[in-house]
């Protein structure tokens, strides 16, 4: 628990209250321990990320470092703050200072290497990699994956990512939110089989370009695939044994059955490059690389991955769903069927209940039973449930990566599938994304 003065600063930061800055100046930081200052800075950074938390964390850490100049954690956290403020040179400066203070710390070694790559200091990064590799005490895959990441962004700098995006928009069918809304409404009216599938970083982890690309970045891809498998399935799961690797190898085959595919949009990718996100950049860019190089995609309409939010902001769902009399929601959240029924005046809404992801803290109060995993048992049971004539029935899907497979199966069987993802969390007043508190007026 933070001391009251620091807690008040963090709470003010969450509310985008400028008094947080005044409070920092008024209180005597030296009455707090280094641990308390760091804890408050981290809380402000993580819990008020988009409404002033970074600036509050910056001020706390700068003053903390003045009091504790040999504190490597403060230097590290200040480097993280500057990274998220898009100031990569300052992030590198503090990463280096943190490493110098504790050179044997593998986390600080990795972060310094990461920031060398972020600042495109590839020669220095290679020298540093070779230096720490000899006695690296952390997980070997973490180090080798970071080196692979350096090779990846050297091969695909942000300029290359921009050109890939531009090439997609030049050479493929592209639809804006209005077009997507019309296509959904027409499918509902005519009961025509239809699927909207959106691809994000969780899906991008399992996109495979070709064998040559897999070999070139083997450690990087293994690293972030392990991360997502742990996120989805939990610890100590063998994805080959339980069939998950085989399933995800078919992800794009199923996705290409959709009528409209949402792909990572330029602003999202630009943001990830600005913070040099070692896991997210390749996940997002590999989706677009696949799309740009696969001829079959040219017969599918593309749109921005956040089209579900664009439609929400335009209040389009009320128009799209106004004549719907019955629908099915696929979600892990209790009560979402009643919520959607009341929000959009749909008389009959039923729920196909699925387990949440293994790690979904925002859902703990609505879905805490994790004994039954989503995959494989519930997944294949749900596939069986959807594998029957659906006769134009509407399905609203909030099921993560599994939802992409459900959407394709629904369309195959004559249904209409909308991959709405986390927007359903927002409707249920759950903060599953950093900006959802403001977006959905969550207290």
C-alpha positions as a LaTeX table, in Angstrom:
\begin{tabular}{lrrr}
\hline
Residue & $x$ (\AA) & $y$ (\AA) & $z$ (\AA) \\
\hline
Unk1 & 0.00 & 0.00 & 0.00 \\
Unk2 & 1.37 & 3.41 & $-0.96$ \\
Unk3 & 1.67 & 6.24 & 1.57 \\
Unk4 & $-1.34$ & 8.55 & 1.39 \\
Unk5 & 0.43 & 11.47 & $-0.31$ \\
Unk6 & 1.77 & 9.24 & $-3.08$ \\
Unk7 & $-1.56$ & 7.46 & $-3.46$ \\
Unk8 & $-3.32$ & 10.82 & $-3.95$ \\
Unk9 & $-0.85$ & 11.71 & $-6.69$ \\
Unk10 & $-1.50$ & 8.41 & $-8.47$ \\
Unk11 & $-5.27$ & 8.84 & $-8.17$ \\
Unk12 & $-5.05$ & 12.38 & $-9.54$ \\
Unk13 & $-3.00$ & 11.12 & $-12.48$ \\
Unk14 & $-5.69$ & 8.52 & $-13.27$ \\
Unk15 & $-8.25$ & 11.31 & $-13.56$ \\
Unk16 & $-6.01$ & 13.46 & $-15.76$ \\
Unk17 & $-6.02$ & 15.92 & $-12.86$ \\
Unk18 & $-3.20$ & 18.47 & $-13.16$ \\
Unk19 & $-3.10$ & 18.80 & $-9.39$ \\
Unk20 & $-0.95$ & 15.66 & $-9.47$ \\
Unk21 & 1.94 & 17.75 & $-10.78$ \\
Unk22 & 1.45 & 20.44 & $-8.13$ \\
Unk23 & 1.30 & 17.78 & $-5.44$ \\
Unk24 & 4.68 & 16.42 & $-6.45$ \\
Unk25 & 6.19 & 19.86 & $-6.00$ \\
Unk26 & 4.48 & 20.42 & $-2.63$ \\
Unk27 & 5.31 & 17.19 & $-0.86$ \\
Unk28 & 8.74 & 16.26 & 0.42 \\
Unk29 & 9.80 & 13.29 & $-1.68$ \\
Unk30 & 12.71 & 12.62 & 0.66 \\
Unk31 & 10.35 & 11.34 & 3.35 \\
Unk32 & 9.56 & 8.31 & 1.17 \\
Unk33 & 11.73 & 5.30 & 0.55 \\
Unk34 & 13.15 & 4.56 & $-2.91$ \\
Unk35 & 10.82 & 1.56 & $-3.13$ \\
Unk36 & 7.75 & 3.72 & $-2.40$ \\
Unk37 & 8.74 & 6.30 & $-5.01$ \\
Unk38 & 9.29 & 3.62 & $-7.64$ \\
Unk39 & 6.00 & 1.90 & $-6.76$ \\
Unk40 & 4.09 & 5.18 & $-7.12$ \\
Unk41 & 5.78 & 5.93 & $-10.44$ \\
Unk42 & 4.94 & 2.48 & $-11.79$ \\
Unk43 & 1.33 & 2.79 & $-10.63$ \\
Unk44 & 0.98 & 6.17 & $-12.34$ \\
Unk45 & 2.65 & 4.89 & $-15.51$ \\
Unk46 & 0.56 & 1.74 & $-15.78$ \\
Unk47 & $-2.80$ & 2.89 & $-14.46$ \\
Unk48 & $-2.94$ & 6.33 & $-16.03$ \\
Unk49 & $-0.93$ & 5.64 & $-19.15$ \\
Unk50 & $-2.93$ & 7.83 & $-21.54$ \\
Unk51 & $-4.08$ & 10.59 & $-19.22$ \\
Unk52 & $-0.90$ & 12.00 & $-17.71$ \\
Unk53 & 0.52 & 9.03 & $-15.87$ \\
Unk54 & 3.75 & 9.05 & $-17.86$ \\
Unk55 & 4.45 & 12.67 & $-16.98$ \\
Unk56 & 3.68 & 12.06 & $-13.31$ \\
Unk57 & 5.96 & 9.02 & $-13.29$ \\
Unk58 & 8.70 & 11.04 & $-14.99$ \\
Unk59 & 8.61 & 13.76 & $-12.33$ \\
Unk60 & 8.57 & 11.28 & $-9.47$ \\
Unk61 & 11.51 & 9.34 & $-10.86$ \\
Unk62 & 13.62 & 12.40 & $-11.69$ \\
Unk63 & 13.25 & 13.64 & $-8.12$ \\
Unk64 & 13.81 & 10.14 & $-6.81$ \\
Unk65 & 17.07 & 9.79 & $-8.74$ \\
Unk66 & 18.28 & 13.08 & $-7.29$ \\
Unk67 & 17.84 & 11.51 & $-3.83$ \\
Unk68 & 19.02 & 8.03 & $-4.82$ \\
Unk69 & 21.56 & 8.45 & $-7.65$ \\
Unk70 & 22.72 & 4.83 & $-7.43$ \\
Unk71 & 19.27 & 3.28 & $-7.75$ \\
Unk72 & 19.30 & 1.19 & $-10.93$ \\
Unk73 & 15.54 & 0.45 & $-10.78$ \\
Unk74 & 14.69 & 4.16 & $-10.92$ \\
Unk75 & 17.00 & 4.59 & $-13.90$ \\
Unk76 & 15.44 & 1.60 & $-15.61$ \\
Unk77 & 11.86 & 2.76 & $-14.96$ \\
Unk78 & 12.67 & 6.29 & $-16.14$ \\
Unk79 & 14.06 & 4.75 & $-19.32$ \\
Unk80 & 10.78 & 2.87 & $-19.76$ \\
Unk81 & 8.82 & 6.10 & $-19.26$ \\
Unk82 & 10.86 & 7.89 & $-21.94$ \\
Unk83 & 10.42 & 4.96 & $-24.30$ \\
Unk84 & 6.64 & 5.26 & $-23.98$ \\
Unk85 & 6.94 & 9.01 & $-24.50$ \\
Unk86 & 8.62 & 8.21 & $-27.84$ \\
Unk87 & 11.94 & 9.66 & $-26.65$ \\
Unk88 & 14.18 & 6.72 & $-27.54$ \\
Unk89 & 17.51 & 8.58 & $-27.11$ \\
Unk90 & 16.61 & 9.40 & $-23.49$ \\
Unk91 & 15.37 & 5.84 & $-23.00$ \\
Unk92 & 18.79 & 4.59 & $-24.17$ \\
Unk93 & 20.59 & 7.04 & $-21.88$ \\
Unk94 & 18.80 & 5.76 & $-18.77$ \\
Unk95 & 18.99 & 2.13 & $-19.89$ \\
Unk96 & 22.76 & 2.54 & $-20.09$ \\
Unk97 & 22.94 & 4.19 & $-16.65$ \\
Unk98 & 20.86 & 1.36 & $-15.14$ \\
Unk99 & 23.12 & $-1.25$ & $-16.73$ \\
Unk100 & 26.31 & 0.46 & $-15.53$ \\
Unk101 & 24.94 & 0.51 & $-11.97$ \\
Unk102 & 24.17 & $-3.23$ & $-12.04$ \\
Unk103 & 25.94 & $-4.80$ & $-15.04$ \\
Unk104 & 25.27 & $-8.39$ & $-13.94$ \\
Unk105 & 21.45 & $-7.96$ & $-14.01$ \\
Unk106 & 20.13 & $-9.86$ & $-17.05$ \\
Unk107 & 16.96 & $-7.73$ & $-17.26$ \\
Unk108 & 19.02 & $-4.55$ & $-17.46$ \\
Unk109 & 21.33 & $-6.16$ & $-20.00$ \\
Unk110 & 18.37 & $-7.04$ & $-22.21$ \\
Unk111 & 16.84 & $-3.60$ & $-21.90$ \\
Unk112 & 20.07 & $-1.84$ & $-22.77$ \\
Unk113 & 20.45 & $-4.12$ & $-25.82$ \\
Unk114 & 16.83 & $-3.41$ & $-26.75$ \\
Unk115 & 17.35 & 0.35 & $-26.59$ \\
Unk116 & 20.54 & 0.11 & $-28.67$ \\
Unk117 & 18.45 & $-1.54$ & $-31.38$ \\
Unk118 & 15.68 & 1.02 & $-30.86$ \\
Unk119 & 18.15 & 3.79 & $-31.61$ \\
Unk120 & 19.50 & 1.85 & $-34.61$ \\
Unk121 & 22.96 & 1.54 & $-33.10$ \\
Unk122 & 23.38 & $-1.88$ & $-34.66$ \\
Unk123 & 27.19 & $-2.11$ & $-34.55$ \\
Unk124 & 27.32 & $-1.21$ & $-30.86$ \\
Unk125 & 24.40 & $-3.55$ & $-30.18$ \\
Unk126 & 26.22 & $-6.48$ & $-31.82$ \\
Unk127 & 29.33 & $-5.82$ & $-29.76$ \\
Unk128 & 27.28 & $-5.63$ & $-26.58$ \\
Unk129 & 25.38 & $-8.82$ & $-27.47$ \\
Unk130 & 28.65 & $-10.73$ & $-27.95$ \\
Unk131 & 29.96 & $-9.31$ & $-24.68$ \\
Unk132 & 27.03 & $-10.35$ & $-22.49$ \\
Unk133 & 26.31 & $-13.64$ & $-24.29$ \\
Unk134 & 29.33 & $-15.30$ & $-22.71$ \\
Unk135 & 28.02 & $-15.01$ & $-19.15$ \\
Unk136 & 24.31 & $-14.30$ & $-19.62$ \\
Unk137 & 22.42 & $-15.55$ & $-16.54$ \\
Unk138 & 18.89 & $-15.16$ & $-17.85$ \\
Unk139 & 16.85 & $-17.29$ & $-20.25$ \\
Unk140 & 18.96 & $-17.87$ & $-23.35$ \\
Unk141 & 15.94 & $-17.61$ & $-25.66$ \\
Unk142 & 15.23 & $-14.09$ & $-24.36$ \\
Unk143 & 18.68 & $-12.92$ & $-25.42$ \\
Unk144 & 18.67 & $-14.67$ & $-28.79$ \\
Unk145 & 15.17 & $-13.40$ & $-29.52$ \\
Unk146 & 16.27 & $-9.83$ & $-28.79$ \\
Unk147 & 19.14 & $-10.22$ & $-31.20$ \\
Unk148 & 16.71 & $-11.59$ & $-33.82$ \\
Unk149 & 14.52 & $-8.56$ & $-33.19$ \\
Unk150 & 17.46 & $-6.30$ & $-33.99$ \\
Unk151 & 17.86 & $-8.13$ & $-37.30$ \\
Unk152 & 14.11 & $-7.81$ & $-37.92$ \\
Unk153 & 13.90 & $-4.04$ & $-37.52$ \\
Unk154 & 17.11 & $-3.61$ & $-39.48$ \\
Unk155 & 15.46 & $-5.57$ & $-42.28$ \\
Unk156 & 12.09 & $-3.85$ & $-41.81$ \\
Unk157 & 12.56 & $-0.28$ & $-40.57$ \\
Unk158 & 9.46 & 1.86 & $-40.13$ \\
Unk159 & 9.83 & 3.15 & $-43.69$ \\
Unk160 & 9.45 & $-0.41$ & $-45.00$ \\
Unk161 & 6.37 & $-0.94$ & $-42.82$ \\
Unk162 & 4.81 & 2.22 & $-44.25$ \\
Unk163 & 5.44 & 1.07 & $-47.80$ \\
Unk164 & 3.88 & $-2.34$ & $-47.12$ \\
Unk165 & 0.76 & $-0.58$ & $-45.80$ \\
Unk166 & 0.64 & 1.73 & $-48.78$ \\
Unk167 & 1.07 & $-1.21$ & $-51.16$ \\
Unk168 & $-1.87$ & $-3.03$ & $-49.58$ \\
Unk169 & $-4.15$ & $-0.02$ & $-49.98$ \\
Unk170 & $-3.07$ & 0.46 & $-53.59$ \\
Unk171 & $-3.50$ & $-3.14$ & $-54.68$ \\
Unk172 & $-6.42$ & $-4.54$ & $-52.69$ \\
Unk173 & $-10.11$ & $-3.86$ & $-52.21$ \\
Unk174 & $-10.37$ & $-1.48$ & $-49.29$ \\
Unk175 & $-13.46$ & $-0.53$ & $-47.31$ \\
Unk176 & $-13.97$ & 2.21 & $-44.74$ \\
Unk177 & $-16.30$ & 1.87 & $-41.75$ \\
Unk178 & $-19.32$ & 3.07 & $-43.73$ \\
Unk179 & $-18.71$ & 0.41 & $-46.38$ \\
Unk180 & $-18.30$ & $-2.28$ & $-43.71$ \\
Unk181 & $-21.54$ & $-1.18$ & $-42.02$ \\
Unk182 & $-23.45$ & $-1.39$ & $-45.31$ \\
Unk183 & $-22.08$ & $-4.86$ & $-46.08$ \\
Unk184 & $-23.05$ & $-6.17$ & $-42.65$ \\
Unk185 & $-26.54$ & $-4.66$ & $-42.87$ \\
Unk186 & $-27.11$ & $-6.12$ & $-46.33$ \\
Unk187 & $-25.97$ & $-9.57$ & $-45.19$ \\
Unk188 & $-28.34$ & $-9.43$ & $-42.21$ \\
Unk189 & $-31.26$ & $-8.28$ & $-44.37$ \\
Unk190 & $-30.74$ & $-10.97$ & $-46.99$ \\
Unk191 & $-29.59$ & $-13.64$ & $-44.48$ \\
Unk192 & $-26.53$ & $-14.13$ & $-46.67$ \\
Unk193 & $-23.60$ & $-16.10$ & $-45.18$ \\
Unk194 & $-21.03$ & $-13.52$ & $-44.11$ \\
Unk195 & $-17.97$ & $-13.11$ & $-41.89$ \\
Unk196 & $-16.00$ & $-10.12$ & $-40.63$ \\
Unk197 & $-12.69$ & $-11.22$ & $-39.09$ \\
Unk198 & $-10.15$ & $-8.86$ & $-37.52$ \\
Unk199 & $-6.47$ & $-9.70$ & $-36.99$ \\
Unk200 & $-4.36$ & $-8.21$ & $-34.21$ \\
Unk201 & $-1.06$ & $-8.96$ & $-32.51$ \\
Unk202 & $-2.36$ & $-12.16$ & $-30.92$ \\
Unk203 & $-3.14$ & $-13.55$ & $-34.37$ \\
Unk204 & $-0.02$ & $-12.09$ & $-35.95$ \\
Unk205 & 2.10 & $-14.23$ & $-33.65$ \\
Unk206 & 1.00 & $-17.29$ & $-35.59$ \\
Unk207 & 1.19 & $-15.93$ & $-39.13$ \\
Unk208 & 3.89 & $-17.68$ & $-41.13$ \\
Unk209 & 5.27 & $-15.97$ & $-44.22$ \\
Unk210 & 7.43 & $-18.81$ & $-45.56$ \\
Unk211 & 10.15 & $-21.22$ & $-44.44$ \\
Unk212 & 12.97 & $-18.80$ & $-45.25$ \\
Unk213 & 11.44 & $-16.07$ & $-43.09$ \\
Unk214 & 10.79 & $-18.53$ & $-40.26$ \\
Unk215 & 14.45 & $-19.58$ & $-40.30$ \\
Unk216 & 15.70 & $-15.99$ & $-40.43$ \\
Unk217 & 13.88 & $-15.01$ & $-37.22$ \\
Unk218 & 13.47 & $-18.39$ & $-35.54$ \\
Unk219 & 14.25 & $-17.29$ & $-31.98$ \\
Unk220 & 12.12 & $-14.15$ & $-32.17$ \\
Unk221 & 9.09 & $-16.02$ & $-33.44$ \\
Unk222 & 9.49 & $-18.82$ & $-30.91$ \\
Unk223 & 9.75 & $-16.23$ & $-28.14$ \\
Unk224 & 6.55 & $-14.35$ & $-28.84$ \\
Unk225 & 4.61 & $-17.51$ & $-29.74$ \\
Unk226 & 5.50 & $-18.91$ & $-26.32$ \\
Unk227 & 4.24 & $-15.67$ & $-24.78$ \\
Unk228 & 0.86 & $-15.91$ & $-26.51$ \\
Unk229 & 0.49 & $-19.63$ & $-25.83$ \\
Unk230 & 1.09 & $-18.94$ & $-22.13$ \\
Unk231 & $-1.43$ & $-16.07$ & $-22.30$ \\
Unk232 & $-4.08$ & $-18.25$ & $-23.93$ \\
Unk233 & $-3.41$ & $-21.72$ & $-22.56$ \\
Unk234 & $-1.45$ & $-21.27$ & $-19.35$ \\
Unk235 & 1.83 & $-22.62$ & $-18.04$ \\
Unk236 & 3.39 & $-25.96$ & $-19.00$ \\
Unk237 & 1.26 & $-26.59$ & $-22.08$ \\
Unk238 & 2.70 & $-28.49$ & $-25.03$ \\
Unk239 & 1.01 & $-26.86$ & $-28.06$ \\
Unk240 & 2.16 & $-29.64$ & $-30.38$ \\
Unk241 & 0.79 & $-32.42$ & $-28.20$ \\
Unk242 & $-2.60$ & $-30.77$ & $-27.60$ \\
Unk243 & $-3.03$ & $-29.70$ & $-31.23$ \\
Unk244 & $-2.81$ & $-25.93$ & $-30.78$ \\
Unk245 & 0.20 & $-25.58$ & $-33.09$ \\
Unk246 & $-1.64$ & $-27.50$ & $-35.79$ \\
Unk247 & $-4.70$ & $-25.31$ & $-35.35$ \\
Unk248 & $-2.85$ & $-22.00$ & $-35.53$ \\
Unk249 & $-0.92$ & $-23.15$ & $-38.60$ \\
Unk250 & $-4.31$ & $-22.99$ & $-40.37$ \\
Unk251 & $-5.26$ & $-19.56$ & $-39.01$ \\
Unk252 & $-4.88$ & $-17.69$ & $-42.27$ \\
Unk253 & $-6.63$ & $-20.41$ & $-44.27$ \\
Unk254 & $-9.72$ & $-19.90$ & $-42.11$ \\
Unk255 & $-9.34$ & $-16.12$ & $-42.08$ \\
Unk256 & $-9.30$ & $-15.95$ & $-45.87$ \\
Unk257 & $-12.83$ & $-17.38$ & $-45.92$ \\
Unk258 & $-14.10$ & $-14.06$ & $-44.53$ \\
Unk259 & $-15.84$ & $-11.43$ & $-46.66$ \\
Unk260 & $-13.99$ & $-8.62$ & $-44.88$ \\
Unk261 & $-10.68$ & $-8.84$ & $-43.00$ \\
Unk262 & $-9.51$ & $-6.14$ & $-40.59$ \\
Unk263 & $-5.74$ & $-5.73$ & $-40.59$ \\
Unk264 & $-3.32$ & $-3.63$ & $-38.49$ \\
Unk265 & $-3.63$ & 0.01 & $-39.43$ \\
Unk266 & $-0.78$ & 2.50 & $-39.97$ \\
Unk267 & $-1.22$ & 4.48 & $-36.73$ \\
Unk268 & $-1.02$ & 1.32 & $-34.63$ \\
Unk269 & 2.12 & 0.11 & $-36.37$ \\
Unk270 & 3.67 & 3.59 & $-36.20$ \\
Unk271 & 3.05 & 3.64 & $-32.44$ \\
Unk272 & 4.76 & 0.27 & $-31.97$ \\
Unk273 & 7.79 & 1.46 & $-33.93$ \\
Unk274 & 7.93 & 4.66 & $-31.86$ \\
Unk275 & 8.31 & 2.56 & $-28.70$ \\
Unk276 & 10.23 & $-0.16$ & $-30.56$ \\
Unk277 & 7.98 & $-2.93$ & $-29.28$ \\
Unk278 & 9.98 & $-6.11$ & $-29.73$ \\
Unk279 & 6.99 & $-8.44$ & $-29.52$ \\
Unk280 & 4.29 & $-6.39$ & $-31.23$ \\
Unk281 & 6.12 & $-5.04$ & $-34.28$ \\
Unk282 & 6.73 & $-8.42$ & $-35.95$ \\
Unk283 & 3.28 & $-9.71$ & $-34.98$ \\
Unk284 & 1.52 & $-6.77$ & $-36.63$ \\
Unk285 & 3.84 & $-6.36$ & $-39.58$ \\
Unk286 & 3.78 & $-10.07$ & $-40.44$ \\
Unk287 & 0.01 & $-9.88$ & $-40.93$ \\
Unk288 & 0.47 & $-7.10$ & $-43.44$ \\
Unk289 & 3.45 & $-8.80$ & $-45.07$ \\
Unk290 & 1.32 & $-11.91$ & $-45.56$ \\
Unk291 & $-1.59$ & $-9.88$ & $-46.95$ \\
Unk292 & 0.68 & $-7.97$ & $-49.34$ \\
Unk293 & 2.23 & $-11.14$ & $-50.78$ \\
Unk294 & $-0.69$ & $-13.56$ & $-50.97$ \\
Unk295 & $-2.69$ & $-13.34$ & $-54.21$ \\
Unk296 & $-5.84$ & $-14.91$ & $-52.78$ \\
Unk297 & $-6.29$ & $-11.94$ & $-50.44$ \\
Unk298 & $-6.91$ & $-9.72$ & $-53.49$ \\
Unk299 & $-10.41$ & $-11.19$ & $-53.69$ \\
Unk300 & $-11.26$ & $-10.23$ & $-50.10$ \\
Unk301 & $-12.19$ & $-6.74$ & $-48.92$ \\
Unk302 & $-9.83$ & $-5.30$ & $-46.30$ \\
Unk303 & $-10.43$ & $-2.69$ & $-43.63$ \\
Unk304 & $-8.74$ & $-1.31$ & $-40.51$ \\
Unk305 & $-8.48$ & $-3.76$ & $-37.63$ \\
Unk306 & $-10.22$ & $-1.30$ & $-35.30$ \\
Unk307 & $-13.32$ & $-1.10$ & $-37.50$ \\
Unk308 & $-15.34$ & $-2.47$ & $-34.56$ \\
Unk309 & $-14.44$ & 0.66 & $-32.59$ \\
Unk310 & $-15.01$ & 2.94 & $-35.57$ \\
Unk311 & $-18.54$ & 1.55 & $-35.88$ \\
Unk312 & $-19.11$ & 2.06 & $-32.15$ \\
Unk313 & $-17.94$ & 5.68 & $-32.29$ \\
Unk314 & $-20.23$ & 6.33 & $-35.26$ \\
Unk315 & $-23.17$ & 4.80 & $-33.33$ \\
Unk316 & $-23.55$ & 2.47 & $-36.33$ \\
Unk317 & $-24.46$ & $-0.72$ & $-34.46$ \\
Unk318 & $-27.93$ & 0.61 & $-33.65$ \\
Unk319 & $-28.59$ & 1.04 & $-37.36$ \\
Unk320 & $-26.96$ & $-2.25$ & $-38.36$ \\
Unk321 & $-28.85$ & $-4.29$ & $-35.77$ \\
Unk322 & $-32.21$ & $-2.51$ & $-35.74$ \\
Unk323 & $-34.11$ & $-5.23$ & $-37.61$ \\
Unk324 & $-32.44$ & $-8.19$ & $-35.90$ \\
Unk325 & $-34.90$ & $-10.31$ & $-33.95$ \\
Unk326 & $-32.53$ & $-12.93$ & $-32.59$ \\
Unk327 & $-28.79$ & $-13.39$ & $-32.24$ \\
Unk328 & $-26.14$ & $-15.43$ & $-30.46$ \\
Unk329 & $-23.17$ & $-14.04$ & $-28.53$ \\
Unk330 & $-20.00$ & $-16.09$ & $-28.08$ \\
Unk331 & $-18.24$ & $-14.74$ & $-24.99$ \\
Unk332 & $-16.90$ & $-15.61$ & $-21.55$ \\
Unk333 & $-18.82$ & $-12.81$ & $-19.83$ \\
Unk334 & $-21.96$ & $-13.59$ & $-17.86$ \\
Unk335 & $-24.85$ & $-11.28$ & $-18.70$ \\
Unk336 & $-23.50$ & $-10.04$ & $-22.02$ \\
Unk337 & $-26.50$ & $-11.56$ & $-23.81$ \\
Unk338 & $-28.94$ & $-9.52$ & $-21.72$ \\
Unk339 & $-26.80$ & $-6.40$ & $-22.15$ \\
Unk340 & $-26.74$ & $-6.66$ & $-25.95$ \\
Unk341 & $-30.46$ & $-7.45$ & $-26.03$ \\
Unk342 & $-31.25$ & $-4.26$ & $-24.09$ \\
Unk343 & $-28.67$ & $-2.06$ & $-25.87$ \\
Unk344 & $-29.86$ & $-2.87$ & $-29.37$ \\
Unk345 & $-33.47$ & $-3.90$ & $-28.74$ \\
Unk346 & $-32.95$ & $-7.45$ & $-29.96$ \\
Unk347 & $-35.80$ & $-9.54$ & $-28.51$ \\
Unk348 & $-33.95$ & $-12.85$ & $-28.28$ \\
Unk349 & $-30.21$ & $-13.11$ & $-27.58$ \\
Unk350 & $-28.59$ & $-16.29$ & $-26.36$ \\
Unk351 & $-25.07$ & $-16.95$ & $-25.14$ \\
Unk352 & $-22.52$ & $-19.59$ & $-26.03$ \\
Unk353 & $-20.39$ & $-19.45$ & $-22.90$ \\
Unk354 & $-16.66$ & $-20.02$ & $-23.30$ \\
Unk355 & $-13.79$ & $-19.82$ & $-20.80$ \\
Unk356 & $-11.73$ & $-16.64$ & $-20.66$ \\
Unk357 & $-8.09$ & $-16.52$ & $-21.65$ \\
Unk358 & $-5.71$ & $-17.94$ & $-19.09$ \\
Unk359 & $-4.51$ & $-14.43$ & $-18.23$ \\
Unk360 & $-7.36$ & $-11.93$ & $-18.27$ \\
Unk361 & $-7.30$ & $-9.96$ & $-15.00$ \\
Unk362 & $-10.02$ & $-7.56$ & $-16.14$ \\
Unk363 & $-12.43$ & $-10.51$ & $-16.30$ \\
Unk364 & $-11.68$ & $-11.95$ & $-12.87$ \\
Unk365 & $-14.85$ & $-10.65$ & $-11.26$ \\
Unk366 & $-17.10$ & $-11.98$ & $-14.02$ \\
Unk367 & $-15.33$ & $-15.18$ & $-14.93$ \\
Unk368 & $-13.06$ & $-16.73$ & $-12.32$ \\
Unk369 & $-13.49$ & $-20.44$ & $-13.04$ \\
Unk370 & $-10.39$ & $-21.50$ & $-15.01$ \\
Unk371 & $-10.49$ & $-25.26$ & $-14.40$ \\
Unk372 & $-11.87$ & $-25.89$ & $-17.89$ \\
Unk373 & $-9.57$ & $-24.44$ & $-20.53$ \\
Unk374 & $-10.95$ & $-23.01$ & $-23.75$ \\
Unk375 & $-8.71$ & $-25.26$ & $-25.79$ \\
Unk376 & $-9.01$ & $-28.02$ & $-26.76$ \\
Unk377 & $-12.23$ & $-29.39$ & $-25.22$ \\
Unk378 & $-14.48$ & $-26.31$ & $-25.23$ \\
Unk379 & $-13.14$ & $-25.14$ & $-28.58$ \\
Unk380 & $-13.97$ & $-28.37$ & $-30.41$ \\
Unk381 & $-17.30$ & $-28.63$ & $-28.61$ \\
Unk382 & $-18.17$ & $-25.13$ & $-29.82$ \\
Unk383 & $-17.06$ & $-25.95$ & $-33.37$ \\
Unk384 & $-19.41$ & $-28.96$ & $-33.27$ \\
Unk385 & $-22.24$ & $-26.78$ & $-31.96$ \\
Unk386 & $-21.75$ & $-24.34$ & $-34.86$ \\
Unk387 & $-21.48$ & $-27.08$ & $-37.50$ \\
Unk388 & $-25.14$ & $-27.22$ & $-38.43$ \\
Unk389 & $-27.44$ & $-25.21$ & $-40.73$ \\
Unk390 & $-27.52$ & $-21.69$ & $-39.28$ \\
Unk391 & $-29.94$ & $-20.13$ & $-41.77$ \\
Unk392 & $-28.68$ & $-16.55$ & $-41.66$ \\
Unk393 & $-28.49$ & $-16.31$ & $-37.86$ \\
Unk394 & $-26.34$ & $-13.50$ & $-36.51$ \\
Unk395 & $-23.39$ & $-14.31$ & $-34.22$ \\
Unk396 & $-21.51$ & $-11.63$ & $-32.26$ \\
Unk397 & $-18.11$ & $-13.05$ & $-31.35$ \\
Unk398 & $-15.79$ & $-12.04$ & $-28.51$ \\
Unk399 & $-13.46$ & $-15.02$ & $-28.34$ \\
Unk400 & $-9.95$ & $-13.83$ & $-29.17$ \\
Unk401 & $-7.97$ & $-15.90$ & $-31.64$ \\
Unk402 & $-10.45$ & $-18.76$ & $-31.36$ \\
Unk403 & $-13.15$ & $-16.41$ & $-32.63$ \\
Unk404 & $-11.51$ & $-16.28$ & $-36.06$ \\
Unk405 & $-12.09$ & $-20.01$ & $-36.47$ \\
Unk406 & $-15.64$ & $-19.74$ & $-35.14$ \\
Unk407 & $-16.41$ & $-16.97$ & $-37.64$ \\
Unk408 & $-15.27$ & $-19.06$ & $-40.59$ \\
Unk409 & $-17.28$ & $-22.09$ & $-39.42$ \\
Unk410 & $-20.38$ & $-19.92$ & $-38.92$ \\
Unk411 & $-20.12$ & $-18.59$ & $-42.47$ \\
Unk412 & $-19.56$ & $-22.10$ & $-43.87$ \\
Unk413 & $-22.82$ & $-23.15$ & $-42.26$ \\
Unk414 & $-24.88$ & $-20.23$ & $-43.49$ \\
Unk415 & $-24.61$ & $-17.84$ & $-40.56$ \\
Unk416 & $-23.44$ & $-14.23$ & $-40.19$ \\
Unk417 & $-20.36$ & $-13.76$ & $-38.01$ \\
Unk418 & $-19.12$ & $-10.43$ & $-36.64$ \\
Unk419 & $-15.76$ & $-10.56$ & $-34.85$ \\
Unk420 & $-16.37$ & $-7.81$ & $-32.28$ \\
Unk421 & $-13.61$ & $-8.77$ & $-29.86$ \\
Unk422 & $-12.92$ & $-6.56$ & $-26.87$ \\
Unk423 & $-15.56$ & $-3.95$ & $-27.68$ \\
Unk424 & $-17.95$ & $-6.27$ & $-25.85$ \\
Unk425 & $-15.82$ & $-5.70$ & $-22.73$ \\
Unk426 & $-16.42$ & $-1.98$ & $-23.12$ \\
Unk427 & $-20.17$ & $-2.44$ & $-23.38$ \\
Unk428 & $-19.96$ & $-4.45$ & $-20.15$ \\
Unk429 & $-17.92$ & $-1.65$ & $-18.49$ \\
Unk430 & $-14.72$ & $-3.70$ & $-18.27$ \\
Unk431 & $-11.37$ & $-1.95$ & $-18.75$ \\
Unk432 & $-9.68$ & $-4.45$ & $-21.04$ \\
Unk433 & $-7.81$ & $-1.76$ & $-22.98$ \\
Unk434 & $-5.91$ & 1.29 & $-21.61$ \\
Unk435 & $-8.28$ & 3.81 & $-23.23$ \\
Unk436 & $-11.57$ & 2.03 & $-22.50$ \\
Unk437 & $-12.33$ & 3.96 & $-19.29$ \\
Unk438 & $-12.77$ & 7.13 & $-21.33$ \\
Unk439 & $-14.15$ & 5.41 & $-24.46$ \\
Unk440 & $-16.99$ & 3.69 & $-22.60$ \\
Unk441 & $-17.35$ & 6.06 & $-19.62$ \\
Unk442 & $-16.19$ & 3.47 & $-17.10$ \\
Unk443 & $-16.09$ & 4.86 & $-13.58$ \\
\hline
\end{tabular}
